[in-house]
């Protein structure tokens, strides 16, 4: 884990460096695109066609495994944790398979709806929006995790759902006040 952490620091540093070079290139070439539109603008409009095709293929090849992994993880999590598919004896293996396939199609459809919604929003920096949403979801989870690690006493289990519900509201209020 420690070795992976050091490698990830190097990889992230490399991506930050390349992002800085991309912005410097855009400034010297007079490219007006910013945010998430900068990389596609440079790759498609300011590179030779052969290089542009390589960039597009590389971007797609990096995107599909991530989306596929996320859809598979959401499908598995729903089927095992929420639907309790592993514990059900009233379904045959064929019925369980059909159920998983239907859930996977539903998750893929939800991903499509999200892509359409992000396209309609058309914000130049979707990463900022995603990070803001992550603050509402991961913030409370990390708070509960830190509480469990650093505090010796066990919290009252009845209060945990209320804390999980109130914490994103507090995050929203703090973000609203800090503007």
N, C-alpha and C positions, 0 to 999 in steps of 0.2 A: 504494500500500500504506500509506503514511504517513497519507494522508487517511482511508482506511478505518479505520485504527487509531484515529484521533481520533474519528471518528464512532461506532465501536463503544464507546469509553470513555464517550461521552455517552449512548448507548443503554443500556449496562449501568448507568450511574449513574442514569438515569431509572427503570429497573426496580427498582433497589435502593431508590430513594426511594418508588416506588409500593408496594413490599413493606413498607417501614416504615410508610407510611400505612395499609396493610391491617392491620398488627398494632395500630396505635393505634386504628383503628376497632373491631377485635375486642375490645380491652381496654375501651373505653368502652361497648360494647354487651353486655359480659359473655359473649362467645362463648368456649366452652371448647375448641374445635378448635385443634389445633396442627399444625405441619409442613405436609405436602402436603394435609391435609384442610381447612386454613383457607380457602383460596380457594374451593373448591366449597361449603363451608358458608355463606360470606358470599354467594356468587353465587346460590345456590338458596334459602336460608332467609331471608335478610335483605334481599332486593331485591324490587321489584315483579315479578310474573310476566313481563311483557314484557322487562324488563332481564335477567332470569334466562335467558330463551330466547336473547337476543343473546349473553350470556356463553358459554353452552353451544355455540352455533353458532360463535362466534369461537374457542373452545378446540379444537373439532373441526377447524375449517378450518386452524388452526395445526399441529395434530398430524399430519394425513394427509400433507401434503407432506414433512414430516420423516421419517416412517416409510417413505413411498414412496421417497424419495431414498436412505435407508439400505438398503432392500431391493434397489433397483436397483444401488447401488454394490457391495453384497456379491455379488450375482449376477454382475455384470460382472467383478469381481475374481476370483471363482472360475473363471468360464468362460475368461477370458483368461489369467490368471496360473497357475492350478493345472491346469486341464484342457487348456490350450493350444489352445483352439478355433480361434484364428486361424491356427495353424501346421498344423492337421490337413488333409491332403488326402484322407483316406480317407472323409470324410463329405460328403454333399451339403449344399447350403444349407438344404434342408428339414429334414434330420436335425439340423443345427446349431441351427436355430430350435426344433425340438422339444426338444432337449437344454437350451437356454437356458430354455425355458418350464418344463420339469420342475425345473430348479434354482431358478427363481424361486418356483415353488409350494413347494418344499422350504424355501426361506428364509422364505417367508410362514408356513409351518407352524411353523418354529422360533421366529419372532417370536410366534406365538400361544402356543406353549409357555412362552415367557418371560413373557408377560403373565399367563398362568395361574399360573406359579410366583410372580411378584411378588404376585399376589392372595392366594395361599395364605400367603406369608410375612407379608403384611399389616403391614409396618413403616410407621410414621407418616412416616418420612423416607427414601424410596427414593433420593433424590438423594445422601444420605450414603453409601449402599451402592454406588451407581454410581461415585461419586468414589473410594471405597476400591478398587473393582475397577480403576478407571483408574490408580490409583497402581501397581498390580502390572503393568499392561500398558504404559502410556505412560512410566513412570519409566525402565525399562531402555532403551526406544527413545530417549528424550531423552538418556540417559547416553551411548549409543553415538553419537548425533548430535553431542553436545557434544565427545566424544572426537575424532571425525573433524574437527570444525571447529577446535578449539583445540590439538591436538597435531600436530606436524609429521611425526612418524614414522607409518608405516602399520602397523596392528595385524596380527598373524598371523591370517590368515583362518581357520585351523583352530580358533582359540580363540573366535571370535565366537559360534558356536552355544552353547558352554558358558557364556559370559558371559550370553547372552540367557536361558538356562535357570536359571542360578544367581541372577541379579539379582532376579526376583520372589520367590524364596525368602528372600533377604536382606531385601527390603522387608517381607515378612510377619514375619520375626523382629524387625526394628526396630520395627514397629508393635506387635507383641506385647509386647516389652520396655518400650516407652514408656508402656504403660497403667498 
